[in-house]
Amino acid sequence: MRRPDQQTTTRPAPEATLGNGTGPDAAPGTGPAAQPAAPGAGPGTPPAGARSAGPGEPSGPPAATGTPAARPGTAGTGTAGAGLTGFTGEPTAEGALAPYLRGQAAEFLRSLRLHHEYSAPADAGGHGAAEAARALRRAARRIGGSLHTFRAALDPHWADQLRGELAWLTGILAREHAYANRLARLVDALHLLSGPTLPAARGARAAGEAAGADAQGRAALGVGAARAAALLERRLTLARTRSHSAALQALGSSRFHAIADAVALLASEVPAPSGHAGRAAAASLLEPAELAEQRLLTAVAALPPDDTGPYNEAQDAAWHQARLLLRLHRYAHEVVLGGADPGLTAPGHALDLHRDAVEAAGAAAAAARTPRIAPATAYALGVLHADQRHGVESARAAFRETWPYATALAAP
């Protein structure tokens, strides 16, 4: 994260803190943010770990430290050449961070008002309520991510408390949406897998043998696909219904009202750090933004290469960590440079698809462990699980193809 006239510098990348439960998207039960709060607690109370490992955004181990991969020296890709139009001077907390936080706080309050309107009995469950909930989550994530990256430029105690509460809120609101998307993805995949289309083969005899084997596989898959889809629908619909009830309960709680009050105050005033050291840290936002970028580059350089052999589920955590760090870097880019980095849109989308495929594969595997299911159903779920694991590998390949800093992926 640098200005056009700034020389490239390389800093040692400190350990990423998202894996210890203190980041804006921390997993449940992994840090101080996971302690339960008493009824009526406000932003000053550590939040409860209300998120499940399935639809949430798991946080892997801290990114490997070391020397980050070298970045290209030319502008045009990545952060160095994006969003710099009209950018002059050093970005400060008062000149860049405070307006950004106030804008996101206003968007949070606007989305909350729309959610209340669309959630009226006449419009309950409509498309408008879902869109408003997504906008609410987007604003909350940006506020929480900025509080995490630029903590030193703010009142640290206030930033940690509000960030933890926003992480709790986004986790609660994201569950229903995640379960609905997962069900749609798995059912669509079952329909495609059990369809009539057969793969092509070379030679007439080979084609006949392959067609016969595939036809038998399709028949076996077709018998179990309908039952597998019904089983998944029962499981995920129940989980979605419970998540919807939990979200409604959370939005009506005193804890949420305390969060809304804190965000309303943020829309008009951003708490500044106290003391000389705090004021000096708030003088420029370039250093924390560059540290967020270095953490991302280090995490990407530490990703397993694509020729490591058979698929290993233990590698998923490193990819999830890279996704969270990319999100933090994107938000820091918006704060410091005033806009999104177009070079990171495609890699971010690939990591989102990776997360969706990993969680869908986990849902298929969990359904296959249901006691006393028919062999055909178990077979269909096994094929579905393998299909989603293939989607994981495809998402990883797409990320590598679109990542603008190719040298980061070549690091050992």
Sequence and secondary structure as in RCSB ss.txt:
>XXXX:A:sequence
MRRPDQQTTTRPAPEATLGNGTGPDAAPGTGPAAQPAAPGAGPGTPPAGARSAGPGEPSGPPAATGTPAARPGTA
GTGTAGAGLTGFTGEPTAEGALAPYLRGQAAEFLRSLRLHHEYSAPADAGGHGAAEAARALRRAARRIGGSLHTF
RAALDPHWADQLRGELAWLTGILAREHAYANRLARLVDALHLLSGPTLPAARGARAAGEAAGADAQGRAALGVGA
ARAAALLERRLTLARTRSHSAALQALGSSRFHAIADAVALLASEVPAPSGHAGRAAAASLLEPAELAEQRLLTAV
AALPPDDTGPYNEAQDAAWHQARLLLRLHRYAHEVVLGGADPGLTAPGHALDLHRDAVEAAGAAAAAARTPRIAP
ATAYALGVLHADQRHGVESARAAFRETWPYATALAAP
>XXXX:A:secstr
   TTS      B   SGGGT STT  TTSSGGGS   TT  TTS       TTTS    S    B      SSS
SSGGGGSS TT  S   IIIIIHHHHHHHHHHHHHHHHHHHHHTSGGGTT HHHHHHHHHHHHHHHHHHHHHHHT
GGGS HHHHHHHHHHHHHHHHHHHHHHHHHHHHHHHHHHHHHHTSS     SSHHHHHHHHHHHHHHHHHHHHHH
HHHHHHHHHHHHHHHHHHHHHHHHHHTSHHHHHHHHHHHHHTT      HHHHHHHTT SHHHHHHHHHHHHHHH
HTS  TTSSS  GGGHHHHHHHHHHHHHHHHHHHHHHSS  GGGHHHHHHHHHHHHHHHHHHHHHHHHTSTT  H
HHHHHHHHHHHHHHHHHHHHHHHHHHH S HHHHT  
